[in-house]
Amino acid sequence: MAQPLEFGLDTFGDVTAGSDGSLLPHAQVIRQVIDEAVLADQVGVDFIGLGEHHRADFAVSAPEVVLAAIAGRTRRIHLGSAVTVLSSDDPIRVFQRFATLDAASNGRAEVILGRGSFTESFPLFGYDLAQYEALFEEKLDLFAALINQSSVTWRGKLRPPLTNQQVFPPIETGTLKTWIGVGGSPESVVRAAQYNLPLMLAIIGGDPTRFKPFVDLYHRAFAQWGRPVQPIGVHSPGYVADTDQQAREELWPDYKRMRDRIGAERGWPPMGRGEFEQEATRGSLYVGSPETVARKIAATAKALGLARFHLKYSAGPLPHAKLMHSIELYGTKVAPMVRDMLGG
């Protein structure tokens, strides 16, 4: 690999359980997320990503605000979204918020743009789901213009045009690092290459190598446009504990609760233990001891040619103390093992 693999952690601010088993208030969960990010910085993790959601089971609806609080308590970790639902937001305001975060954090801000797998933000902010594709395509086009120009002249169909418009604050040095989050659409892969943006693959089930055709497509698109390929990352769920058995037993009940709750909304059958074990053994669930998780990450990184790996470390009501231990093991043991396995 051309450079050492970078390691990220992602969370949606899943509402966790307290010591008595009851769910904690959103405000307390947000404070815990900040503490988790501070620990991630201390143990050498490269990136922390907060997902935007607008529903009762996830506490983070304004990632940039929480990331700004994290910026004030950390030194080196990069700070970003996972993802920002661009379709139901204003690209200029998104850029301004992340440019402000970049200034406050001395250049550590990143943004991952996506459609999002939940649709609550559309009615909340007055957008029509019938325009799901058109909204993302046009807003991404505007955002790409913002990150590449000091002043913007742009025209679309869904909002008034811009003529030599400057947007403040500017990025202090270079450009705002912007990824495109993709869940399974070849069109989105090509679009990321079209805009010369890094690709973040959300692989949340099945053998991760099934995404190799998307990686190949991404490389072919860059070759067609005569540009060097941008970095590729993967976001997948997981959990690290001292032993394989401990990790699976601790994660299983809370992971099932989260999976079944979301599955009931989408028509999925309840998750059985066999499916969980299959995902943990041969799928895209990175659960186990540090060595087991490291081997699995290294295999995925080699197969897909990754520059970044993000572990979605929170899972439903899985308690804060367990998340903190998982973060510690990820930074202090998993990441060094993977780097040794990859020779860098």
C-alpha positions as semicolon CSV with decimal commas, in nm:
position;residue;x (nm);y (nm);z (nm)
1;M;0,000;0,000;0,000
2;A;0,125;0,350;-0,086
3;Q;0,082;0,491;0,266
4;P;-0,006;0,354;0,610
5;L;-0,374;0,277;0,661
6;E;-0,560;0,543;0,859
7;F;-0,801;0,437;1,131
8;G;-1,135;0,602;1,204
9;L;-1,424;0,552;1,442
10;D;-1,784;0,636;1,355
11;T;-2,089;0,673;1,576
12;F;-2,445;0,795;1,535
13;G;-2,466;0,875;1,904
14;D;-2,673;0,562;1,963
15;V;-2,881;0,613;2,277
16;T;-2,708;0,393;2,533
17;A;-2,826;0,220;2,849
18;G;-2,731;0,335;3,197
19;S;-2,626;0,118;3,490
20;D;-2,990;0,032;3,565
21;G;-3,058;-0,073;3,205
22;S;-3,277;0,226;3,121
23;L;-3,199;0,444;2,820
24;L;-3,008;0,763;2,892
25;P;-3,122;1,115;2,797
26;H;-2,993;1,245;2,463
27;A;-2,797;1,521;2,638
28;Q;-2,601;1,269;2,844
29;V;-2,532;1,055;2,536
30;I;-2,392;1,357;2,354
31;R;-2,157;1,427;2,645
32;Q;-2,048;1,064;2,637
33;V;-1,977;1,085;2,263
34;I;-1,748;1,380;2,333
35;D;-1,563;1,177;2,598
36;E;-1,535;0,885;2,355
37;A;-1,378;1,111;2,092
38;V;-1,132;1,251;2,346
39;L;-1,021;0,896;2,431
40;A;-0,992;0,814;2,060
41;D;-0,756;1,111;2,021
42;Q;-0,550;0,999;2,319
43;V;-0,504;0,643;2,190
44;G;-0,396;0,751;1,841
45;V;-0,710;0,705;1,629
46;D;-0,689;0,922;1,316
47;F;-1,054;1,021;1,264
48;I;-1,385;1,045;1,449
49;G;-1,706;1,060;1,245
50;L;-2,051;1,153;1,375
51;G;-2,359;1,056;1,176
52;E;-2,652;1,293;1,131
53;H;-2,991;1,151;1,230
54;H;-3,327;1,294;1,332
55;R;-3,490;1,017;1,534
56;A;-3,527;0,901;1,894
57;D;-3,266;0,623;1,891
58;F;-2,972;0,842;1,782
59;A;-2,868;1,152;1,978
60;V;-2,664;1,341;1,718
61;S;-2,868;1,563;1,485
62;A;-2,608;1,842;1,450
63;P;-2,268;1,671;1,406
64;E;-2,074;1,994;1,349
65;V;-2,175;2,133;1,688
66;V;-2,063;1,819;1,873
67;L;-1,745;1,807;1,663
68;A;-1,667;2,167;1,762
69;A;-1,689;2,066;2,129
70;I;-1,458;1,772;2,054
71;A;-1,215;2,005;1,873
72;G;-1,169;2,206;2,192
73;R;-1,066;1,897;2,389
74;T;-0,843;1,720;2,134
75;R;-0,514;1,787;1,957
76;R;-0,467;1,569;1,650
77;I;-0,769;1,358;1,558
78;H;-0,953;1,457;1,241
79;L;-1,320;1,548;1,283
80;G;-1,598;1,474;1,038
81;S;-1,948;1,358;0,963
82;A;-2,062;1,003;0,894
83;V;-2,257;1,116;0,698
84;T;-2,397;1,464;0,635
85;V;-2,734;1,422;0,461
86;L;-2,670;1,676;0,187
87;S;-3,004;1,616;0,012
88;S;-3,200;1,781;0,294
89;D;-2,953;2,056;0,379
90;D;-2,819;2,368;0,211
91;P;-2,475;2,309;0,053
92;I;-2,356;2,661;0,132
93;R;-2,448;2,630;0,501
94;V;-2,288;2,285;0,518
95;F;-1,969;2,427;0,371
96;Q;-1,972;2,724;0,609
97;R;-2,025;2,504;0,915
98;F;-1,740;2,271;0,824
99;A;-1,514;2,560;0,721
100;T;-1,578;2,709;1,066
101;L;-1,501;2,374;1,229
102;D;-1,183;2,355;1,022
103;A;-1,075;2,696;1,154
104;A;-1,158;2,609;1,515
105;S;-0,969;2,278;1,494
106;N;-0,661;2,409;1,308
107;G;-0,736;2,226;0,983
108;R;-0,874;1,896;1,113
109;A;-1,225;1,906;0,960
110;E;-1,354;1,663;0,698
111;V;-1,702;1,604;0,562
112;I;-1,855;1,286;0,424
113;L;-2,154;1,366;0,204
114;G;-2,428;1,117;0,136
115;R;-2,796;1,059;0,082
116;G;-2,830;0,890;0,420
117;S;-3,007;0,559;0,477
118;F;-3,283;0,722;0,686
119;T;-3,534;0,968;0,541
120;E;-3,666;1,152;0,850
121;S;-3,484;1,470;0,752
122;F;-3,689;1,514;0,433
123;P;-4,030;1,589;0,591
124;L;-3,860;1,758;0,888
125;F;-3,698;2,019;0,664
126;G;-3,972;2,036;0,402
127;Y;-3,819;1,833;0,119
128;D;-4,006;1,602;-0,115
129;L;-3,886;1,241;-0,115
130;A;-3,993;1,222;-0,479
131;Q;-3,691;1,445;-0,550
132;Y;-3,452;1,217;-0,357
133;E;-3,210;1,170;-0,648
134;A;-3,241;1,516;-0,800
135;L;-3,177;1,692;-0,469
136;F;-2,856;1,505;-0,401
137;E;-2,720;1,538;-0,752
138;E;-2,777;1,912;-0,773
139;K;-2,659;1,988;-0,421
140;L;-2,345;1,781;-0,467
141;D;-2,274;1,973;-0,787
142;L;-2,296;2,301;-0,594
143;F;-2,085;2,171;-0,306
144;A;-1,814;2,056;-0,548
145;A;-1,807;2,409;-0,690
146;L;-1,769;2,553;-0,340
147;I;-1,467;2,342;-0,244
148;N;-1,282;2,409;-0,570
149;Q;-1,330;2,785;-0,622
150;S;-1,275;3,104;-0,425
151;S;-1,588;3,252;-0,582
152;V;-1,874;3,055;-0,731
153;T;-2,078;3,096;-1,045
154;W;-2,330;2,815;-1,060
155;R;-2,672;2,734;-1,201
156;G;-2,914;2,452;-1,118
157;K;-3,285;2,379;-1,135
158;L;-3,392;2,362;-0,771
159;R;-3,251;2,690;-0,634
160;P;-3,158;3,035;-0,769
161;P;-2,824;3,068;-0,950
162;L;-2,506;3,214;-0,803
163;T;-2,285;3,467;-0,982
164;N;-1,931;3,534;-0,859
165;Q;-2,051;3,458;-0,507
166;Q;-1,794;3,436;-0,231
167;V;-1,863;3,208;0,066
168;F;-1,714;3,272;0,409
169;P;-1,510;3,168;0,596
170;P;-1,264;3,037;0,337
171;I;-1,061;2,728;0,418
172;E;-0,738;2,853;0,573
173;T;-0,503;2,614;0,393
174;G;-0,579;2,392;0,095
175;T;-0,934;2,264;0,054
176;L;-1,193;2,101;0,278
177;K;-1,140;1,725;0,260
178;T;-1,469;1,594;0,121
179;W;-1,566;1,229;0,081
180;I;-1,865;1,077;-0,094
181;G;-2,037;0,810;0,112
182;V;-2,171;0,524;-0,103
183;G;-2,386;0,233;0,007
184;G;-2,425;0,032;-0,311
185;S;-2,485;0,247;-0,619
186;P;-2,247;0,228;-0,917
187;E;-2,374;0,570;-1,026
188;S;-2,258;0,719;-0,697
189;V;-1,914;0,561;-0,741
190;V;-1,876;0,720;-1,084
191;R;-2,008;1,052;-0,952
192;A;-1,740;1,057;-0,681
193;A;-1,473;1,007;-0,947
194;Q;-1,636;1,269;-1,170
195;Y;-1,596;1,530;-0,894
196;N;-1,245;1,402;-0,805
197;L;-1,352;1,315;-0,449
198;P;-1,246;1,030;-0,217
199;L;-1,487;0,737;-0,181
200;M;-1,621;0,602;0,149
201;L;-1,794;0,265;0,107
202;A;-2,055;0,180;0,370
203;I;-2,029;-0,199;0,394
204;I;-2,267;-0,310;0,667
205;G;-2,338;-0,670;0,565
206;G;-2,203;-0,958;0,360
207;D;-1,852;-1,035;0,240
208;P;-1,668;-0,702;0,201
209;T;-1,491;-0,829;-0,111
210;R;-1,823;-0,811;-0,297
211;F;-1,751;-0,437;-0,321
212;K;-1,438;-0,502;-0,530
213;P;-1,628;-0,428;-0,855
214;F;-1,709;-0,082;-0,716
215;V;-1,342;-0,025;-0,640
216;D;-1,248;-0,135;-0,992
217;L;-1,516;0,092;-1,138
218;Y;-1,379;0,385;-0,937
219;H;-1,028;0,323;-1,068
220;R;-1,152;0,291;-1,428
221;A;-1,340;0,618;-1,402
222;F;-1,029;0,803;-1,286
223;A;-0,825;0,643;-1,564
224;Q;-1,085;0,756;-1,816
225;W;-1,057;1,116;-1,694
226;G;-0,677;1,096;-1,683
227;R;-0,649;1,177;-1,311
228;P;-0,475;0,998;-1,023
229;V;-0,721;0,798;-0,816
230;Q;-0,843;0,941;-0,486
231;P;-0,836;0,750;-0,154
232;I;-1,091;0,479;-0,075
233;G;-1,227;0,410;0,272
234;V;-1,466;0,161;0,428
235;H;-1,720;0,212;0,708
236;S;-1,833;-0,108;0,882
237;P;-1,977;-0,201;1,222
238;G;-1,774;-0,373;1,490
239;Y;-1,672;-0,409;1,851
240;V;-1,344;-0,501;2,023
241;A;-1,311;-0,676;2,360
242;D;-1,036;-0,874;2,531
243;T;-1,139;-1,210;2,379
244;D;-1,347;-1,327;2,086
245;Q;-1,608;-1,485;2,311
246;Q;-1,639;-1,177;2,530
247;A;-1,678;-0,950;2,229
248;R;-1,952;-1,159;2,070
249;E;-2,144;-1,214;2,393
250;E;-2,131;-0,847;2,490
251;L;-2,225;-0,716;2,145
252;W;-2,492;-0,968;2,046
253;P;-2,794;-0,860;2,254
254;D;-2,758;-0,487;2,188
255;Y;-2,665;-0,532;1,822
256;K;-2,976;-0,746;1,776
257;R;-3,196;-0,484;1,946
258;M;-3,067;-0,215;1,711
259;R;-3,086;-0,433;1,402
260;D;-3,438;-0,559;1,479
261;R;-3,568;-0,210;1,557
262;I;-3,449;-0,075;1,223
263;G;-3,543;-0,397;1,046
264;A;-3,903;-0,372;1,166
265;E;-3,927;-0,035;0,989
266;R;-3,785;-0,177;0,667
267;G;-3,951;-0,516;0,652
268;W;-3,650;-0,725;0,753
269;P;-3,699;-1,041;0,960
270;P;-3,554;-1,044;1,315
271;M;-3,184;-1,120;1,331
272;G;-3,097;-1,470;1,450
273;R;-2,778;-1,568;1,626
274;G;-2,670;-1,766;1,320
275;E;-2,682;-1,457;1,099
276;F;-2,484;-1,263;1,360
277;E;-2,218;-1,534;1,376
278;Q;-2,200;-1,547;0,996
279;E;-2,142;-1,172;0,977
280;A;-1,881;-1,191;1,252
281;T;-1,696;-1,481;1,088
282;R;-1,719;-1,407;0,715
283;G;-1,919;-1,088;0,676
284;S;-1,875;-0,720;0,753
285;L;-1,908;-0,726;1,131
286;Y;-1,563;-0,669;1,284
287;V;-1,616;-0,818;1,628
288;G;-1,365;-1,002;1,845
289;S;-1,033;-0,975;2,022
290;P;-0,781;-0,717;1,898
291;E;-0,597;-0,981;1,694
292;T;-0,916;-1,114;1,532
293;V;-1,040;-0,767;1,440
294;A;-0,694;-0,666;1,316
295;R;-0,670;-0,969;1,086
296;K;-1,011;-0,897;0,940
297;I;-0,939;-0,526;0,883
298;A;-0,605;-0,609;0,721
299;A;-0,771;-0,856;0,486
300;T;-1,033;-0,600;0,380
301;A;-0,771;-0,328;0,337
302;K;-0,562;-0,552;0,112
303;A;-0,858;-0,674;-0,093
304;L;-1,000;-0,328;-0,159
305;G;-0,684;-0,116;-0,155
306;L;-0,797;0,105;0,133
307;A;-0,646;0,425;0,262
308;R;-0,889;0,451;0,558
309;F;-1,098;0,212;0,770
310;H;-1,381;0,336;0,992
311;L;-1,522;0,112;1,265
312;K;-1,882;0,202;1,355
313;Y;-1,821;0,126;1,719
314;S;-2,159;0,206;1,878
315;A;-2,449;-0,041;1,861
316;G;-2,786;0,044;2,007
317;P;-2,789;0,056;2,389
318;L;-2,440;-0,096;2,428
319;P;-2,316;0,093;2,739
320;H;-2,066;0,376;2,735
321;A;-1,809;0,194;2,953
322;K;-1,792;-0,095;2,706
323;L;-1,759;0,148;2,415
324;M;-1,471;0,320;2,589
325;H;-1,286;-0,010;2,637
326;S;-1,346;-0,099;2,273
327;I;-1,205;0,238;2,163
328;E;-0,898;0,189;2,381
329;L;-0,829;-0,155;2,233
330;Y;-0,889;-0,029;1,878
331;G;-0,636;0,250;1,912
332;T;-0,369;0,082;2,122
333;K;-0,379;-0,274;1,990
334;V;-0,583;-0,317;1,671
335;A;-0,432;-0,030;1,472
336;P;-0,065;-0,122;1,545
337;M;-0,136;-0,488;1,462
338;V;-0,296;-0,398;1,129
339;R;-0,006;-0,172;1,037
340;D;0,238;-0,453;1,114
341;M;0,033;-0,695;0,903
342;L;0,029;-0,450;0,612
343;G;0,396;-0,370;0,647
344;G;0,357;-0,002;0,718
